[in-house]
Amino acid sequence: MFKGSSGELSGSITPIQVSKMERLMYTTFLNNISKFTTLTEEEQSLFTDMLDLRYIPKKTTLLREGEICQFEGYIQKGCVRIYYMNENGCEVTLCFAVENWWVCDIDSFYERKPSIFFIETLEATEMYVFTPETKEKLLSTIPKFERVFRLLVQRNLSAVQKRLVTTISKTATERYLEFIKMYPSLPLRVPQYYIASYLGISPEFISTIRKRLSSK
């Protein structure tokens, strides 16, 4: 499913074996799900039994342009970037996903279309992975997850709309402040040029903005 920088399927990307007695490790994920629906004890048990937790090394390509996205992931730990290549061959960062965020090319995953995006890990990442098959099994076994994923898609659409408005109407400084509000820890975790790509400005201008803000 996932490829390393060489383009070969990485054998080091293996499921983390988890005992059923270690249910506490699922607490964060279950708390996230509880924002959208209430699961019974039996449903929680069924759900956690389906989970496939993967360890994915840093700088692993999860999806390439032209491939069909075969996963929908919930990040327990780590950082992932989604980007595309523009007409000049430059990378343009669309979004970052960190702990408690979901990551996927929704259009490619659900419509089975070749993706126009790349998805890569920027840190060693622990991620719960659903394939189209395991996703269907989850929805048929626990139908209330239809609501969970519908609300997640709605939230994603809302975030995309807000980002579009911010990009069009805000100054570079305002866009940077919005970014810090959304991703407070990222400036310490990812290279500045990725943040610059996300904001549509140069890394040097980010340095200028930071100096200007720190002097106030």
Backbone hydrogen bonds, N-H to C=O, Kabsch-Sander energy under -0.5 kcal/mol:
donor,donor_aa,acceptor,acceptor_aa,energy
3,K,61,T,-3.0
4,G,8,E,-1.9
7,G,4,G,-1.9
10,S,2,F,-1.2
11,G,9,L,-0.6
13,I,10,S,-1.3
14,T,12,S,-1.4
16,I,53,L,-3.0
17,Q,15,P,-0.7
22,E,19,S,-1.8
23,R,20,K,-0.5
25,M,22,E,-1.7
26,Y,23,R,-2.0
27,T,24,L,-1.8
30,L,26,Y,-2.9
31,N,27,T,-2.6
32,N,28,T,-1.9
33,I,29,F,-2.2
34,S,30,L,-2.1
35,K,32,N,-1.3
36,F,33,I,-2.1
37,T,33,I,-1.6
39,L,37,T,-0.5
44,Q,40,T,-2.7
45,S,41,E,-2.1
46,L,42,E,-2.5
47,F,43,E,-2.8
48,T,44,Q,-2.7
49,D,45,S,-1.8
50,M,46,L,-0.8
50,M,47,F,-1.1
51,L,47,F,-0.6
51,L,48,T,-0.7
53,L,51,L,-0.6
54,R,52,D,-0.5
54,R,127,M,-2.6
55,Y,14,T,-1.5
56,I,54,R,-0.6
56,I,125,T,-3.0
59,K,121,T,-1.7
60,T,57,P,-0.8
61,T,3,K,-1.8
62,L,60,T,-0.7
62,L,119,I,-2.9
63,L,119,I,-1.6
66,G,115,S,-3.3
67,E,64,R,-2.1
69,C,67,E,-0.5
69,C,113,K,-0.5
72,E,130,F,-1.9
73,G,103,V,-2.5
74,Y,128,Y,-2.3
75,I,73,G,-0.5
75,I,101,W,-2.8
76,Q,74,Y,-0.6
76,Q,126,E,-2.5
77,K,126,E,-1.9
80,V,97,A,-2.7
81,R,120,E,-3.1
82,I,95,C,-2.5
83,Y,118,F,-2.4
84,Y,92,V,-1.9
86,N,84,Y,-0.5
86,N,90,C,-2.8
89,G,86,N,-2.2
92,V,84,Y,-3.0
93,T,91,E,-0.5
94,L,82,I,-2.8
95,C,82,I,-1.4
97,A,80,V,-2.8
100,N,75,I,-3.1
101,W,98,V,-2.0
103,V,73,G,-2.6
106,I,104,C,-1.0
109,F,105,D,-2.9
110,Y,106,I,-2.6
111,E,107,D,-2.1
112,R,108,S,-1.2
115,S,67,E,-3.6
118,F,83,Y,-3.1
119,I,63,L,-2.1
120,E,81,R,-2.4
121,T,60,T,-2.1
122,L,79,C,-2.9
123,E,79,C,-1.3
125,T,56,I,-3.0
126,E,77,K,-3.1
127,M,54,R,-2.2
127,M,125,T,-0.5
128,Y,74,Y,-2.7
129,V,52,D,-2.6
130,F,72,E,-2.3
135,K,131,T,-2.7
136,E,132,P,-1.9
137,K,133,E,-2.1
138,L,134,T,-2.3
139,L,135,K,-2.4
140,S,136,E,-2.2
141,T,137,K,-2.1
142,I,138,L,-3.0
145,F,142,I,-2.3
146,E,143,P,-2.3
147,R,144,K,-0.7
148,V,144,K,-1.2
149,F,145,F,-2.5
150,R,146,E,-1.8
151,L,147,R,-2.5
152,L,148,V,-1.9
153,V,149,F,-2.1
154,Q,150,R,-2.1
155,R,151,L,-2.4
156,N,152,L,-2.2
157,L,153,V,-2.4
158,S,154,Q,-2.3
159,A,155,R,-2.2
160,V,156,N,-2.2
161,Q,157,L,-2.3
162,K,158,S,-2.3
163,R,159,A,-2.3
164,L,160,V,-2.1
165,V,161,Q,-2.2
166,T,162,K,-2.6
167,T,163,R,-2.6
168,I,164,L,-2.0
169,S,165,V,-2.8
170,K,166,T,-2.1
175,R,171,T,-2.6
176,Y,172,A,-2.2
177,L,173,T,-2.3
178,E,174,E,-2.2
179,F,175,R,-2.2
180,I,176,Y,-2.4
181,K,177,L,-1.9
182,M,178,E,-2.0
183,Y,179,F,-3.4
186,L,183,Y,-1.0
188,L,185,S,-1.3
189,R,186,L,-2.3
190,V,186,L,-2.3
194,Y,191,P,-1.1
195,I,191,P,-1.2
196,A,192,Q,-2.5
197,S,193,Y,-1.8
198,Y,194,Y,-2.1
199,L,195,I,-2.2
200,G,196,A,-1.5
201,I,196,A,-2.1
206,I,202,S,-1.6
207,S,203,P,-1.8
208,T,204,E,-1.8
209,I,205,F,-2.5
210,R,206,I,-2.7
211,K,207,S,-2.2
212,R,208,T,-2.3
213,L,209,I,-2.5
214,S,210,R,-2.5
215,S,211,K,-1.2
216,K,213,L,-1.1
